[in-house]
Amino acid sequence: MVEDCQPFYHETDRLILRDWREGDWGPFWEGTNTPAVMEWLGGLADEETRKSAQERLESYRRDHGHTFWPIERKEDGAILGFCGLKRCTDKNGPFGMMEAGWRLREDAWGKGYAKEAAIATLDLSFVRFGADQTIAMTVEGNTGSWGLMCRLGMERRPDLDFPETFWSQDYGMVIVYSITRAAWEAHRLTLTSAN
């Protein structure tokens, strides 16, 4: 168990990743608990599901020192979703591996926010939290999510795929992408030079 008393705070050009505050949850769920956002995430979340998700996010921070942090837009303080790090908790999957993940509200799609937050998250994974490899997971139908994984330089890892059992919908296999620290350092240079 990790007890880190230091508040987490990280800025990018347009965004802030930071610890959750009580006032974040309302805007987060209002923006992300929609049919479009939740299409590949089990559908709309009822109150019990939302409470359980919040408890999990808080437990990741408590147990490992990192979580899926809220994404705050600097310009207006809006909560756009979350992005961050956890340890894979699915016993059927690559259990314990460092996992990057993101979820943004629909009106934040297509503006580069997810990529900006995910780049910061991968930097943090390797530099601050000392990962040697980081994975990201989704289902095959979620083309937007795995498309971003590809743009981040992550490679498809069919050897790590596993059956999805968390949701009642039949999404098929959970597909896994990964990137090593060395591969990220090399790809990060291309992302920086492209800006």
C-alpha positions in Angstrom: 0.0 0.0 0.0 1.3 3.5 -0.9 0.6 6.4 1.3 1.6 9.6 -0.6 0.7 12.7 1.3 1.9 14.9 -1.5 -1.0 16.3 -3.6 -0.8 15.3 -7.3 -0.8 18.1 -9.8 0.5 18.2 -13.4 0.1 20.8 -16.1 0.2 20.5 -19.9 -0.3 23.3 -22.4 -4.1 23.4 -22.0 -4.9 20.9 -19.2 -4.4 20.1 -15.6 -4.2 16.6 -14.2 -4.7 16.6 -10.4 -6.2 14.9 -7.4 -10.0 14.5 -7.3 -12.1 17.0 -5.4 -15.6 16.4 -4.2 -17.0 19.0 -6.6 -15.5 17.2 -9.6 -17.8 14.2 -9.5 -21.0 16.0 -10.6 -19.5 17.6 -13.7 -17.5 14.5 -14.5 -20.6 12.2 -14.5 -22.8 14.8 -16.2 -20.3 15.1 -19.1 -19.3 11.4 -19.4 -22.3 9.3 -18.4 -23.9 9.7 -21.8 -24.8 7.0 -24.4 -22.0 8.1 -26.8 -19.2 8.1 -24.1 -20.4 4.9 -22.4 -21.1 3.0 -25.6 -18.1 0.7 -25.0 -18.0 1.0 -21.2 -21.1 -0.9 -20.1 -23.7 1.7 -21.0 -25.1 4.4 -18.7 -24.0 4.0 -15.1 -26.6 4.1 -12.4 -25.9 5.6 -9.0 -24.5 2.4 -7.5 -22.2 1.9 -10.5 -21.0 5.5 -10.3 -20.3 5.3 -6.5 -18.4 2.0 -7.1 -16.3 3.7 -9.8 -15.5 6.6 -7.6 -14.4 4.3 -4.8 -12.1 2.4 -7.2 -10.5 5.6 -8.5 -9.8 6.7 -4.9 -8.4 3.2 -4.0 -6.0 3.3 -6.9 -4.5 6.6 -5.6 -4.4 5.2 -2.0 -2.9 1.9 -2.9 -0.5 2.8 -5.7 0.0 6.6 -5.6 -1.7 7.2 -9.0 -5.1 7.0 -10.5 -7.2 8.1 -13.4 -7.0 11.9 -12.6 -9.7 14.4 -13.5 -8.8 16.5 -16.6 -9.4 20.1 -15.9 -9.2 22.6 -18.8 -7.1 25.6 -17.9 -9.1 28.0 -20.0 -12.3 27.7 -18.0 -11.8 25.1 -15.2 -14.2 22.6 -17.0 -13.8 18.9 -16.1 -13.4 17.2 -19.5 -13.1 13.6 -18.2 -10.2 11.6 -16.8 -6.9 10.3 -17.8 -4.2 8.6 -15.8 -2.7 5.4 -14.5 -3.8 2.4 -12.5 -2.6 -1.2 -12.1 -4.6 -3.7 -14.2 -7.0 -5.3 -11.8 -8.6 -7.8 -14.2 -7.6 -11.3 -13.0 -8.1 -12.6 -16.6 -5.8 -10.0 -18.1 -2.3 -8.7 -17.5 -2.9 -8.3 -13.8 -0.7 -5.8 -12.0 0.8 -4.1 -15.1 0.8 -0.3 -15.3 -2.2 0.7 -17.3 -3.0 4.1 -18.9 -6.6 5.0 -19.5 -8.8 7.9 -20.5 -12.4 8.9 -20.9 -13.5 12.3 -22.2 -16.9 13.9 -22.6 -18.2 14.0 -26.1 -17.9 17.8 -26.7 -14.1 17.4 -25.9 -13.6 14.8 -28.7 -11.6 15.7 -31.8 -9.7 18.6 -30.1 -6.5 16.8 -29.2 -7.3 16.9 -25.4 -7.2 13.1 -25.1 -3.8 12.9 -26.8 -2.4 15.8 -24.8 -3.5 14.2 -21.5 -2.3 10.7 -22.6 1.1 12.0 -23.6 1.5 13.5 -20.1 0.2 10.3 -18.6 2.8 8.2 -20.4 5.5 10.6 -19.4 4.4 10.3 -15.8 4.3 6.5 -16.0 7.9 6.2 -17.0 9.5 9.2 -15.3 7.6 9.8 -12.1 6.2 6.3 -11.4 9.1 4.2 -12.8 7.3 1.9 -15.1 9.3 -0.2 -17.5 6.2 -0.8 -19.7 2.7 0.6 -19.9 -0.4 -0.9 -21.3 -3.7 0.4 -22.5 -6.9 -1.6 -23.0 -10.2 -1.3 -24.8 -12.5 -3.5 -26.9 -12.2 -3.9 -30.7 -15.3 -1.8 -31.4 -13.9 1.2 -29.6 -11.9 2.5 -32.6 -11.4 5.9 -31.2 -9.6 4.6 -28.1 -7.3 2.1 -29.8 -6.7 4.6 -32.6 -5.2 6.9 -30.0 -3.1 4.1 -28.6 -1.6 3.7 -32.1 -0.9 7.4 -32.4 0.9 7.2 -29.1 3.2 4.6 -30.6 1.8 1.7 -28.6 1.9 -1.7 -30.2 -0.9 -4.2 -30.4 -0.3 -7.2 -27.9 -2.7 -10.0 -28.9 -0.8 -12.3 -26.4 -2.2 -10.1 -23.6 -5.9 -10.0 -24.9 -8.5 -11.6 -22.6 -12.3 -12.1 -22.5 -14.3 -9.2 -21.2 -16.4 -10.2 -18.2 -17.0 -6.9 -16.3 -20.0 -5.7 -18.3 -23.2 -7.5 -19.2 -22.8 -6.5 -22.9 -20.9 -8.9 -25.2 -18.1 -6.7 -26.4 -15.9 -9.6 -27.3 -12.2 -9.7 -26.3 -10.4 -6.9 -24.4 -7.6 -5.9 -26.7 -4.3 -4.7 -25.2 -1.6 -2.3 -26.5 1.7 -1.6 -24.8 4.8 0.5 -25.0 8.1 0.2 -23.3 10.1 3.0 -21.7 12.7 2.9 -24.5 10.0 2.9 -27.2 8.2 5.8 -25.6 11.3 7.8 -25.3 12.0 7.3 -29.1 8.3 8.0 -30.1 8.1 11.0 -27.7 10.7 12.8 -29.8 8.6 12.4 -33.0 5.5 13.7 -31.1 7.5 16.7 -29.9 9.0 17.5 -33.3 5.5 17.2 -34.9 4.2 20.1 -32.7 
